[in-house]
Amino acid sequence: MKKYSYLLVLLLTVQLALGCNSDGHDMNSGNYDYDVVIVGGGFSGLTAAYYLKNKNVLVLEKEKVPGGRCISGHWNGFHYPKGTEYIGKPDGVLKKVLNKLGIKAKQIPAPTDGIAYKGQFYFGNELLDFLSMEEKQQHYKLMLHLQRLNDDDIEDVIFDDQEYLMDYEKLDQISVKDWMSKQGYSELLQKFVDIENRGLFGTDNANYSMFFNIPEMAFDLPTVESINESEVYSFEEGMYSVVQVLAKKLGNSVVNGAYVQQVDVNEDSTVKVQYVKDGVSHEVRARSVIMATPAPVTANLLGDDFAEELKETLQKIQYSQYATINFFTKKRMLKETWSVSCIDEGQVVTLYDATRPQVSNDYTGKSILSVYMAPESAYDHNFNKQSDAVLLANAYQTLVKHYPNFKQEVIDYDINRFEYAFPIFSPLYAPKLDLLLKHPDTKGPVFLAGDYMVYATVDGALTSAINAAKNVKKYLKQ
Ligand SMILES: Cc1cc2nc3c(=O)[nH]c(=O)nc-3n(C[C@H](O)[C@H](O)[C@H](O)COP(=O)(O)OP(=O)(O)OC[C@H]3O[C@@H](n4cnc5c(N)ncnc54)[C@H](O)[C@@H]3O)c2cc1C
């Protein structure tokens, strides 16, 4: 026997003695390596893993760092969001999770809202002065209308009682655009809501189901009454703080740079997960799998034994594209407020003063201005094909209207594109979701998680993760 063969035998013997498989992970008794493998280390995958940390769990994440759409960058001692910027006041399960993790959310100092329209900024008491008197009354009526609709348990159904989704079929059949037109809301008010929706969800009014839009619209539409209140929160290092703590708690259970290629159910109901890491193919067997990847990615990963109608439904859930540019500037540009919705600026939808949660309100030094950019139609799949130069030119076009010397103030910038930015909760989304929730192929050994299963926010991702983790626990007990 050659020298390396002796070494191989020795290595295998040591691995067996230590109870490890060829990946070096713990091996359980039985015909599987893990109780649960989670595909995707975004917020939902990591949260599901945390809820299942007493099981033998493995998270496979294709990128070098976990976090998915909740990622941050650093510049000059500041952090800045590349994707997710904030959450609402933590309550319910989110509050519980944050408490468990020992992380405290920081309120972003008021005022937090601003509007840009026709080259002018509107802040404070003048926030809604871009609207006529009549439109201001319509805005007030709209707020009341939305709150009344939301009081009708819509948020509870979306987040907690999904079995009743189809009771709201009618509201789900109509787009926000058609609903607002039918109610007689002015063009400008519709544009205002459209920009909020494109900013927060990458989805324009024409492609957004009224039913799914209600909870966020009722909460997020800026009003003059709330100018001195802040309902937005972030963390020491932005949303990435939570990701970091989760990843730390999960330790070696999270494998980064692991690109999953296929997921198949074996005859004995265990699941085979094939992935590539550092150019080497791996295969692991698990008693259960949570797919925490975007819906169309999940459809492509599931093997032939999954029902076609399930995969087709997952494929039909399309995502908007989105880009963010963080400008690192010589001085603080946006001091008056934290965010500005840009009503008539094409692809530029929102500006954020990324430094606001990290400095005092009168700070004037080096700073970071985030520019969030969305396609005008959520189904524009060419948006991310635009070159950096084109995206920058679009951003500058807006910025120089408000800061004529903006280009001279820029030290550097960071551009990020998101291919799967936001699942489009288009009209008739409820029946698709209903099918996914009830389909026998999602009841084990494979389960679905991800914001598309609940709502296109961190809260939605978290709820989907907890639901999936609970279902896995029940399944493993059988
Ligand atoms: C620009 C932007 C701003 C946002 N701002 C906010 C906000 O302020 N507040 C808010 O509540 N929400 C916000 N959101 C939405 C929020 O980020 C998402 O709802 C949430 O992060 C979704 O988490 P997830 O785990 O479901 O999905 P993801 O974060 O997309 O995670 C999926 C993971 O799967 C991995 N993956 C994909 N394919 C494979 C594969 N083959 N093998 C292994 N891994 C794979 C991906 O790399 C990714 O890490 C924002 C989103 C974007 C894009």
The ligand as an SDF file (V2000), in Angstrom:
LIG
                    3D

 53 58  0  0  0  0  0  0  0  0999 V2000
  -32.6750   47.0590   -1.1130 C   0  0  0  0  0  0  0  0  0  0  0  0
  -33.5680   46.3930   -0.1020 C   0  0  0  0  0  0  0  0  0  0  0  0
  -34.0000   47.1030    1.0070 C   0  0  0  0  0  0  0  0  0  0  0  0
  -34.8320   46.4990    1.9430 C   0  0  0  0  0  0  0  0  0  0  0  0
  -35.2150   47.2010    3.0470 N   0  0  0  0  0  0  0  0  0  0  0  0
  -35.9830   46.6170    3.9870 C   0  0  0  0  0  0  0  0  0  0  0  0
  -36.3110   47.3130    5.1900 C   0  0  0  0  0  0  0  0  0  0  0  0
  -35.8620   48.4360    5.4030 O   0  0  0  0  0  0  0  0  0  0  0  0
  -37.0970   46.6920    6.1090 N   0  0  0  0  0  0  0  0  0  0  0  0
  -37.5740   45.4200    5.9110 C   0  0  0  0  0  0  0  0  0  0  0  0
  -38.2840   44.9080    6.7830 O   0  0  0  0  0  0  0  0  0  0  0  0
  -37.2560   44.7270    4.7860 N   0  0  0  0  0  0  0  0  0  0  0  0
  -36.4710   45.2870    3.8260 C   0  0  0  0  0  0  0  0  0  0  0  0
  -36.1270   44.5930    2.7010 N   0  0  0  0  0  0  0  0  0  0  0  0
  -36.6400   43.2230    2.5440 C   0  0  0  0  0  0  0  0  0  0  0  0
  -35.8330   42.2500    3.4050 C   0  0  0  0  0  0  0  0  0  0  0  0
  -34.4720   42.4460    3.1360 O   0  0  0  0  0  0  0  0  0  0  0  0
  -36.2160   40.8200    3.0550 C   0  0  0  0  0  0  0  0  0  0  0  0
  -37.6020   40.6540    3.2360 O   0  0  0  0  0  0  0  0  0  0  0  0
  -35.5000   39.7790    3.9180 C   0  0  0  0  0  0  0  0  0  0  0  0
  -34.1510   40.0910    4.0770 O   0  0  0  0  0  0  0  0  0  0  0  0
  -35.6690   38.4290    3.2480 C   0  0  0  0  0  0  0  0  0  0  0  0
  -34.8800   37.4550    3.8950 O   0  0  0  0  0  0  0  0  0  0  0  0
  -34.8440   35.9640    3.3210 P   0  0  0  0  0  0  0  0  0  0  0  0
  -33.9510   35.1950    4.1960 O   0  0  0  0  0  0  0  0  0  0  0  0
  -36.2350   35.4830    3.1220 O   0  0  0  0  0  0  0  0  0  0  0  0
  -34.2300   36.0920    1.8500 O   0  0  0  0  0  0  0  0  0  0  0  0
  -32.7240   36.4360    1.4050 P   0  0  0  0  0  0  0  0  0  0  0  0
  -32.1670   37.5030    2.2410 O   0  0  0  0  0  0  0  0  0  0  0  0
  -32.7930   36.6780   -0.0660 O   0  0  0  0  0  0  0  0  0  0  0  0
  -31.9320   35.0910    1.6810 O   0  0  0  0  0  0  0  0  0  0  0  0
  -31.8520   34.0340    0.7620 C   0  0  0  0  0  0  0  0  0  0  0  0
  -30.4490   33.4720    0.8640 C   0  0  0  0  0  0  0  0  0  0  0  0
  -30.3470   32.3130    0.0440 O   0  0  0  0  0  0  0  0  0  0  0  0
  -29.0480   32.3090   -0.5250 C   0  0  0  0  0  0  0  0  0  0  0  0
  -29.0710   31.4250   -1.7000 N   0  0  0  0  0  0  0  0  0  0  0  0
  -29.7010   31.6300   -2.8850 C   0  0  0  0  0  0  0  0  0  0  0  0
  -29.4790   30.5910   -3.7170 N   0  0  0  0  0  0  0  0  0  0  0  0
  -28.7120   29.7020   -3.0370 C   0  0  0  0  0  0  0  0  0  0  0  0
  -28.1520   28.4300   -3.3600 C   0  0  0  0  0  0  0  0  0  0  0  0
  -28.3500   27.8580   -4.5610 N   0  0  0  0  0  0  0  0  0  0  0  0
  -27.4030   27.8030   -2.4280 N   0  0  0  0  0  0  0  0  0  0  0  0
  -27.1940   28.3590   -1.2020 C   0  0  0  0  0  0  0  0  0  0  0  0
  -27.6900   29.5690   -0.8540 N   0  0  0  0  0  0  0  0  0  0  0  0
  -28.4470   30.2220   -1.7540 C   0  0  0  0  0  0  0  0  0  0  0  0
  -28.8130   33.7770   -0.8600 C   0  0  0  0  0  0  0  0  0  0  0  0
  -27.4520   34.0700   -1.0750 O   0  0  0  0  0  0  0  0  0  0  0  0
  -29.3880   34.4570    0.3670 C   0  0  0  0  0  0  0  0  0  0  0  0
  -28.4260   34.6640    1.3730 O   0  0  0  0  0  0  0  0  0  0  0  0
  -35.2620   45.1560    1.7550 C   0  0  0  0  0  0  0  0  0  0  0  0
  -34.8260   44.4360    0.6330 C   0  0  0  0  0  0  0  0  0  0  0  0
  -33.9820   45.0470   -0.2850 C   0  0  0  0  0  0  0  0  0  0  0  0
  -33.5150   44.2750   -1.4790 C   0  0  0  0  0  0  0  0  0  0  0  0
  1  2  1  0
  2  3  1  0
  2 52  2  0
  3  4  2  0
  4  5  1  0
  4 50  1  0
  5  6  2  0
  6  7  1  0
  6 13  1  0
  7  8  2  0
  7  9  1  0
  9 10  1  0
 10 11  2  0
 10 12  1  0
 12 13  2  0
 13 14  1  0
 14 15  1  0
 14 50  1  0
 15 16  1  0
 16 17  1  0
 16 18  1  0
 18 19  1  0
 18 20  1  0
 20 21  1  0
 20 22  1  0
 22 23  1  0
 23 24  1  0
 24 25  2  0
 24 26  1  0
 24 27  1  0
 27 28  1  0
 28 29  2  0
 28 30  1  0
 28 31  1  0
 31 32  1  0
 32 33  1  0
 33 34  1  0
 33 48  1  0
 34 35  1  0
 35 36  1  0
 35 46  1  0
 36 37  1  0
 36 45  1  0
 37 38  2  0
 38 39  1  0
 39 40  1  0
 39 45  2  0
 40 41  1  0
 40 42  2  0
 42 43  1  0
 43 44  2  0
 44 45  1  0
 46 47  1  0
 46 48  1  0
 48 49  1  0
 50 51  2  0
 51 52  1  0
 52 53  1  0
M  END
$$$$
